[in-house]
Amino acid sequence: MKWFDYNSPTTLADALVQLDSHPGAYLLAGGTDLLVQLRAGRKQTDLVLDIKRVPELNEISFHESNGLTIGSAVCCAEIHDNATVRQHYPSLAEVCSIIGGTQIQGRASLGGNLCNAAPSADSVPLLIALRAKCRVANLKGERHIAVENFCLSPGKNALLPGEILVSLNFPAPRKSSGSHYLRFIPRNEMDIAVAGVGASVVLNNGTFIDARIALSSVAPIPLFVQAAGDSLKGKRVNAASIEAAAELARSAAQPISDMRGTAEYRRHLCAVLTRRALEEAIKHAQEHS
């Protein structure tokens, strides 16, 4: 591994100044992806900025009107164990418990998982389903990016030079809403999904008011299938409407064949997992009506 300098800023302003003056620097939130990539020579840099000590990046806060804010450096274990997250966003707590193993969850963050922009990222389809937005800052100010627009290609995200992902912001959960993430993996632990689906629904008297569906591991980026969610709006909650949405998800997939599965198998999984994820999301929505 090539040598690099290491710094650990304690304020967002300091981190932005250092990043602006060192355009080739990499940010370390947990390091579970970055350190592996540096060691393998896939990435090289002269400076690593450890942002774990920046307060804004370690925030978890919830307001009934404004929703949930999670700093980009908050580790998955902390999110999973947070009582507020478990109460209001149980699917988010659950997805944080399946990213890697216990040791990884103690370091890895949702922000880092998103910035890594892996097509197979487990958290991103659910973030899309939950309408999460990225708060991004640089020395000139800040902007907000919908999560479905954040990953541009494998390993490439929407951050511009000098920008830091500060936090992820989730709208307050609506009445009779539910969400779920489901994946298929060859082994029970610490494996990359062959396919994954994040789904969310809002119901009213047995009718879909809103729905969102996103896929992982079946396209160059985590894939927001807007047509599948939109097809459910105004429809009755029944097997036919769910199956139609599942078929749209299958058709939208852009999988490849590799050692984990063929493209055709992945398309089949998209339909199966979409149906099952929707069924679980519906169950949660009915429980919180």
C-alpha positions as CSV (number, residue, x, y, z in Angstrom):
1,M,0.0,0.0,0.0
2,K,1.3,3.5,-0.9
3,W,2.1,5.8,2.0
4,F,-0.3,8.6,2.7
5,D,-0.7,11.4,5.3
6,Y,-3.5,11.1,7.8
7,N,-5.5,13.9,9.5
8,S,-8.6,13.9,11.7
9,P,-10.4,17.2,11.6
10,T,-12.8,18.0,14.4
11,T,-15.1,20.5,12.7
12,L,-16.9,20.5,9.4
13,A,-15.3,23.8,8.4
14,D,-11.8,22.4,9.0
15,A,-12.6,19.2,7.0
16,L,-13.9,21.3,4.1
17,V,-10.8,23.6,4.1
18,Q,-8.5,20.6,4.1
19,L,-10.4,18.8,1.4
20,D,-10.5,22.0,-0.8
21,S,-6.7,22.4,-0.5
22,H,-6.1,18.7,-1.2
23,P,-8.4,17.7,-4.1
24,G,-7.0,14.2,-4.2
25,A,-7.7,13.4,-0.6
26,Y,-10.0,10.6,0.4
27,L,-12.5,10.8,3.3
28,L,-12.6,8.0,5.8
29,A,-15.9,7.5,7.6
30,G,-15.5,3.9,8.6
31,G,-12.8,2.7,6.3
32,T,-14.3,-0.7,5.6
33,D,-14.3,-0.1,1.9
34,L,-11.6,2.6,1.5
35,L,-8.8,0.8,3.4
36,V,-9.4,-2.4,1.4
37,Q,-9.2,-0.4,-1.9
38,L,-6.0,1.5,-0.8
39,R,-4.4,-1.8,0.2
40,A,-5.3,-3.4,-3.1
41,G,-4.0,-0.4,-5.1
42,R,-7.4,0.3,-6.6
43,K,-7.2,3.8,-5.1
44,Q,-4.2,6.0,-4.3
45,T,-3.9,9.2,-2.4
46,D,-1.4,11.4,-0.5
47,L,-3.9,12.3,2.3
48,V,-6.7,10.5,4.1
49,L,-9.1,12.7,6.2
50,D,-10.8,10.8,9.0
51,I,-14.1,12.5,9.5
52,K,-15.3,10.4,12.5
53,R,-14.7,13.2,14.9
54,V,-16.8,15.9,13.1
55,P,-20.0,16.4,15.2
56,E,-22.4,17.1,12.3
57,L,-21.4,13.9,10.7
58,N,-22.2,11.9,13.9
59,E,-25.7,13.2,14.5
60,I,-28.8,11.2,14.9
61,S,-31.9,13.3,15.5
62,F,-35.6,13.0,14.9
63,H,-38.5,15.5,14.8
64,E,-42.0,14.4,14.1
65,S,-42.4,17.1,11.5
66,N,-38.9,17.2,9.9
67,G,-38.2,13.5,10.1
68,L,-34.9,11.7,10.8
69,T,-31.3,13.0,10.2
70,I,-28.4,10.6,10.3
71,G,-24.8,11.9,10.0
72,S,-22.8,10.3,7.2
73,A,-20.2,8.9,9.7
74,V,-22.7,7.3,12.1
75,C,-21.9,3.6,12.2
76,C,-24.5,0.9,11.3
77,A,-24.4,-0.6,14.9
78,E,-25.3,2.8,16.4
79,I,-28.2,3.2,14.0
80,H,-29.5,-0.3,14.6
81,D,-29.3,0.2,18.4
82,N,-31.0,3.6,18.4
83,A,-34.4,3.4,20.0
84,T,-35.9,6.2,17.9
85,V,-34.8,4.6,14.6
86,R,-36.1,1.2,15.7
87,Q,-39.5,2.8,16.6
88,H,-40.1,5.0,13.6
89,Y,-37.9,3.4,10.9
90,P,-37.7,-0.3,11.8
91,S,-36.7,-1.4,8.3
92,L,-33.7,1.0,8.4
93,A,-32.5,-0.5,11.7
94,E,-32.9,-3.9,10.2
95,V,-30.9,-3.2,7.1
96,C,-28.1,-1.9,9.2
97,S,-27.9,-5.3,11.0
98,I,-27.2,-7.2,7.7
99,I,-24.3,-5.1,6.4
100,G,-21.3,-7.3,6.9
101,G,-20.7,-8.8,10.3
102,T,-20.6,-7.4,13.8
103,Q,-17.1,-5.9,13.5
104,I,-18.0,-4.3,10.2
105,Q,-21.2,-2.8,11.6
106,G,-19.2,-1.2,14.4
107,R,-17.3,0.9,11.8
108,A,-19.2,1.0,8.5
109,S,-21.6,3.9,8.0
110,L,-24.7,4.4,5.8
111,G,-23.0,7.5,4.3
112,G,-19.9,5.5,3.4
113,N,-21.9,2.7,2.0
114,L,-23.7,5.2,-0.3
115,C,-20.5,7.1,-1.3
116,N,-18.9,3.8,-2.3
117,A,-21.5,3.6,-5.0
118,A,-21.5,-0.2,-5.3
119,P,-24.3,-1.6,-7.3
120,S,-24.7,-4.3,-4.7
121,A,-25.0,-2.0,-1.7
122,D,-27.6,-3.4,0.7
123,S,-28.6,-0.1,2.2
124,V,-29.2,2.0,-0.9
125,P,-32.4,0.5,-2.2
126,L,-34.1,1.0,1.1
127,L,-32.8,4.6,1.3
128,I,-34.4,5.2,-2.1
129,A,-37.6,3.6,-1.0
130,L,-37.7,5.8,2.1
131,R,-37.1,9.0,0.0
132,A,-33.8,9.8,1.7
133,K,-32.0,13.0,0.6
134,C,-28.3,13.7,0.9
135,R,-27.1,17.0,2.5
136,V,-23.9,17.8,0.7
137,A,-21.6,20.7,1.7
138,N,-18.5,22.5,0.4
139,L,-16.9,25.9,1.2
140,K,-19.4,27.8,-0.9
141,G,-22.5,26.3,0.7
142,E,-24.6,23.2,0.5
143,R,-27.1,21.4,-1.7
144,H,-29.4,18.4,-1.5
145,I,-29.5,15.3,-3.7
146,A,-32.1,12.6,-3.8
147,V,-30.5,9.3,-3.0
148,E,-31.7,7.8,-6.3
149,N,-29.6,10.4,-8.1
150,F,-26.4,10.0,-6.0
151,C,-24.8,6.9,-7.5
152,L,-23.7,7.6,-11.1
153,S,-21.8,4.4,-12.1
154,P,-20.0,1.6,-10.2
155,G,-17.7,3.3,-7.7
156,K,-18.7,6.9,-8.8
157,N,-21.0,9.2,-6.9
158,A,-22.4,12.7,-7.5
159,L,-20.0,14.5,-5.1
160,L,-18.0,17.3,-6.8
161,P,-14.4,18.1,-5.8
162,G,-14.4,19.7,-2.4
163,E,-17.8,18.3,-1.3
164,I,-18.6,16.2,1.7
165,L,-21.8,14.2,2.4
166,V,-22.8,15.6,5.7
167,S,-26.0,13.7,6.4
168,L,-28.9,11.6,5.2
169,N,-32.4,13.1,5.8
170,F,-35.6,11.0,5.9
171,P,-39.1,12.4,5.8
172,A,-41.3,11.7,8.8
173,P,-43.1,8.4,8.4
174,R,-46.7,8.7,7.2
175,K,-49.7,7.0,8.8
176,S,-50.3,3.5,7.5
177,S,-46.8,3.4,5.9
178,G,-44.4,0.5,5.8
179,S,-41.1,-0.5,4.2
180,H,-38.8,-3.5,3.9
181,Y,-35.6,-4.6,2.3
182,L,-35.1,-8.2,1.1
183,R,-32.1,-9.8,-0.6
184,F,-31.0,-13.2,-1.9
185,I,-27.5,-14.3,-0.9
186,P,-25.8,-17.7,-1.4
187,R,-24.7,-17.8,2.2
188,N,-26.4,-16.6,5.4
189,E,-23.7,-14.1,6.5
190,M,-21.3,-11.6,5.0
191,D,-22.0,-12.2,1.3
192,I,-22.8,-10.0,-1.6
193,A,-26.5,-10.1,-2.7
194,V,-27.3,-11.7,-6.0
195,A,-30.3,-9.4,-6.0
196,G,-32.0,-7.1,-3.5
197,V,-35.2,-5.1,-3.3
198,G,-36.2,-2.1,-1.2
199,A,-39.9,-1.3,-1.1
200,S,-42.1,1.2,0.7
201,V,-45.9,1.7,0.7
202,V,-48.5,4.0,2.1
203,L,-52.1,2.6,2.4
204,N,-55.6,4.0,2.9
205,N,-58.6,1.7,3.3
206,G,-57.0,-1.2,1.4
207,T,-55.7,1.1,-1.4
208,F,-52.1,2.0,-2.3
209,I,-51.7,5.8,-1.9
210,D,-47.9,5.7,-2.6
211,A,-45.2,3.2,-3.3
212,R,-41.5,3.1,-4.1
213,I,-39.4,0.2,-5.3
214,A,-35.6,0.1,-5.8
215,L,-33.2,-2.8,-6.8
216,S,-29.6,-3.7,-6.1
217,S,-27.1,-6.0,-7.8
218,V,-29.0,-6.0,-11.1
219,A,-27.8,-2.8,-12.8
220,P,-24.7,-0.6,-12.9
221,I,-26.1,1.4,-10.0
222,P,-28.8,0.8,-7.3
223,L,-31.9,1.1,-9.5
224,F,-35.0,3.2,-8.7
225,V,-37.9,1.6,-10.6
226,Q,-40.4,4.5,-10.4
227,A,-42.8,2.8,-12.9
228,A,-43.2,-0.1,-10.6
229,G,-44.1,2.0,-7.6
230,D,-46.3,4.3,-9.6
231,S,-48.3,1.4,-11.0
232,L,-49.6,0.7,-7.5
233,K,-51.0,4.1,-6.8
234,G,-54.7,4.1,-6.6
235,K,-54.8,0.3,-6.9
236,R,-56.4,-2.1,-4.4
237,V,-54.0,-4.0,-2.2
238,N,-54.2,-7.5,-3.8
239,A,-52.1,-10.2,-5.4
240,A,-52.8,-8.9,-8.9
241,S,-51.5,-5.3,-8.3
242,I,-48.5,-6.6,-6.5
243,E,-47.7,-9.1,-9.2
244,A,-48.0,-6.4,-11.9
245,A,-45.5,-4.2,-10.0
246,A,-43.2,-7.2,-9.5
247,E,-43.2,-7.8,-13.3
248,L,-42.3,-4.1,-13.9
249,A,-39.4,-4.4,-11.6
250,R,-38.2,-7.6,-13.4
251,S,-38.5,-5.8,-16.7
252,A,-36.5,-2.8,-15.5
253,A,-33.5,-4.9,-14.3
254,Q,-30.3,-4.7,-16.3
255,P,-28.4,-7.6,-14.8
256,I,-25.2,-9.4,-16.0
257,S,-24.2,-13.0,-15.7
258,D,-21.3,-13.8,-13.3
259,M,-20.2,-16.4,-10.8
260,R,-23.1,-15.5,-8.5
261,G,-25.9,-16.0,-11.0
262,T,-27.1,-15.6,-14.5
263,A,-28.8,-12.5,-15.8
264,E,-32.0,-14.5,-16.3
265,Y,-31.9,-15.8,-12.7
266,R,-31.4,-12.3,-11.4
267,R,-34.4,-11.1,-13.4
268,H,-36.5,-13.9,-11.9
269,L,-35.3,-12.9,-8.4
270,C,-36.3,-9.3,-9.0
271,A,-39.9,-10.3,-9.4
272,V,-39.9,-12.7,-6.5
273,L,-38.1,-10.3,-4.1
274,T,-40.3,-7.4,-5.1
275,R,-43.4,-9.3,-4.4
276,R,-42.2,-10.5,-1.0
277,A,-40.7,-7.1,-0.1
278,L,-44.1,-5.4,-0.9
279,E,-46.0,-8.0,1.1
280,E,-43.8,-7.3,4.1
281,A,-44.1,-3.5,3.7
282,I,-47.9,-3.9,3.5
283,K,-47.9,-6.0,6.6
284,H,-45.9,-3.3,8.5
285,A,-48.2,-0.5,7.1
286,Q,-51.3,-2.4,8.3
287,E,-49.8,-2.8,11.8
288,H,-49.2,1.0,12.0
289,S,-52.5,2.1,10.6
